[in-house]
Amino acid sequence: MTTDIVVIGVKDIMKLYGFTNKEVYALLSTKGCPVLPRKEGAPFKVIKDEFERWLRSRRA
């Protein structure tokens, strides 16, 4: 069984979860958020499954 890794960015997060641009950047800057490593100025990216798991853990 193969599991595809889905990488999403800011606009995807806004569309999928209904957050505003400002809310997404606040979340992505939060300690513990599973943001993929990036160079300064490069767009934020996350692995969708890890991000969803992290979001759920914040509600608990």
Rosetta blueprint (number, residue, H / E / L):
1 M L
2 T L
3 T L
4 D L
5 I L
6 V L
7 V E
8 I E
9 G E
10 V H
11 K H
12 D H
13 I H
14 M H
15 K H
16 L H
17 Y H
18 G L
19 F L
20 T L
21 N H
22 K H
23 E H
24 V H
25 Y H
26 A H
27 L H
28 L H
29 S L
30 T L
31 K L
32 G L
33 C L
34 P L
35 V E
36 L L
37 P L
38 R L
39 K L
40 E L
41 G L
42 A L
43 P L
44 F L
45 K E
46 V E
47 I E
48 K H
49 D H
50 E H
51 F H
52 E H
53 R H
54 W H
55 L H
56 R H
57 S H
58 R H
59 R H
60 A L
